[in-house]
C-alpha cells in the first residue's frame, strides 16, 4: 500500500468541522475577526447562507476524506444570530455525508442578549450540546467601552438558563487587561465567573489589533491599558483562583474541570484534521497524501457566489511542508 493511502486511512478517518457565521448585531471595539453588521438596515439571507453552508460542507467532506466527525463548532461573528434550522441543516448534512458520532460535541458561541437567550432551547433541540457564552466582562461600563450588545444582568440570566439546559457543558468567555482595569476589580469579576458554576472558563488577554476602534482610541490616548506587569499579575491570580475552583489549564486560554475539556479545542491543538465552512473559514486536512491548508473567501456575498459556482468558497489552498 502506498504511503499516501496509509496516511489517508490513518489521519482522515476522524476530523472536526468549524462553521463560521460572520454576522453580528454590532461590532466590538477590539475585534478584528471576519464579521459584518446584521440589523434592520442590513438583513441576512438566512436561506441562501444555509444552502451554501450545506453545499460547501458536502464538497469539503468529500475533498478531505473525513469519514467520522467528532465535534462541530459554530463560531463567528455571532452564530447565535443564525436560525436553529441552519444548525440542524449542517448537522444533518454531516450525518448524510459522513458519520457524526453519537457523543459528538456540538458547540455554539452565543452572546447573552435577551433575544438570543430565548433561542437557546431551540438550539439544543436542533442538536447543540455545548454552549460558549461571550460574557467578556461583569462590569456594565466595560461592556459599553467594548461596544458589547448585552448587559451584566442579561449575562447573569443567560448563564442561569445555560446551566439548566447544558449542565456542566457551557463555557464562559472573559477578557482581562481591559482599559483602566485593576487587579482587585479583576479578582472580583473572576470570582463571579467561577461562582456561576461553569466547568469551563476561557480567559483572553485584551489585544490591541491594528485597525480596530480600540487601537485608534489607544493611539489617541483616549483609553489607558494596564501596564504589562499588572496584566501578568491578573493572569497569575486567575490561574490560582481557577485552580482553587477546580478548573485546571489544559490549553493556552482554557481552563476546565476534569472531563469537561472542549473536545474541539483538544482536537485542534493535537493537529487533527478539520474542515471549515462559511466566509473566511480555514481548513486543514490530508488530501492526496499531502497535508493542505485552505482559507475561504472573506466577504459573505462573494463567498456565496463562489459556493454556488464551484461548490465551495475556497480562496486559496496550499500544501503544508511540516504538520
C-alpha positions, 0 to 999 in steps of 0.5 A: 500500500502506498504511503499516501493511502496509509496516511489517508486511512490513518489521519482522515478517518476522524476530523472536526468541522468549524462553521463560521457565521460572520454576522453580528448585531454590532461590532466590538471595539477590539475585534478584528475577526471576519464579521459584518453588521446584521440589523434592520438596515442590513438583513441576512439571507438566512436561506441562501447562507444555509444552502451554501453552508450545506453545499460547501460542507458536502464538497469539503467532506468529500475533498478531505476524506473525513469519514467520522466527525467528532465535534462541530463548532459554530463560531463567528461573528455571532452564530447565535444570530443564525436560525436553529434550522441552519444548525440542524441543516449542517448537522444533518448534512454531516450525518448524510455525508459522513458519520457524526458520532453519537457523543459528538460535541456540538458547540455554539458561541452565543452572546447573552442578549435577551433575544438570543437567550430565548433561542437557546432551547431551540438550539439544543433541540436542533442538536447543540450540546455545548454552549460558549457564552461571550460574557467578556466582562461583569462590569456594565461600563466595560461592556459599553467601552467594548461596544458589547450588545448585552448587559451584566444582568442579561449575562447573569440570566443567560448563564442561569438558563445555560446551566439548566439546559447544558449542565456542566457543558457551557463555557464562559468567555472573559477578557482581562487587561481591559482599559483602566482595569485593576487587579482587585476589580479583576479578582472580583469579576473572576470570582463571579465567573467561577461562582456561576458554576461553569466547568469551563472558563476561557480567559483572553488577554485584551489585544490591541489589533491594528485597525480596530476602534480600540487601537485608534482610541489607544493611539489617541490616548483616549483609553489607558491599558494596564501596564504589562506587569499588572496584566501578568499579575491578573493572569497569575491570580486567575490561574490560582483562583481557577485552580482553587475552583477546580478548573485546571489549564489544559490549553493556552486560554482554557481552563476546565474541570476534569472531563469537561475539556472542549473536545474541539479545542483538544482536537485542534491543538493535537493537529487533527484534521478539520474542515471549515465552512462559511466566509473566511473559514480555514481548513486543514486536512490530508488530501492526496497524501499531502497535508493542505491548508485552505482559507475561504473567501472573506466577504459573505456575498462573494463567498456565496457566489463562489459556493454556488459556482464551484461548490465551495468558497475556497480562496486559496489552498496550499500544501503544508511542508511540516504538520 
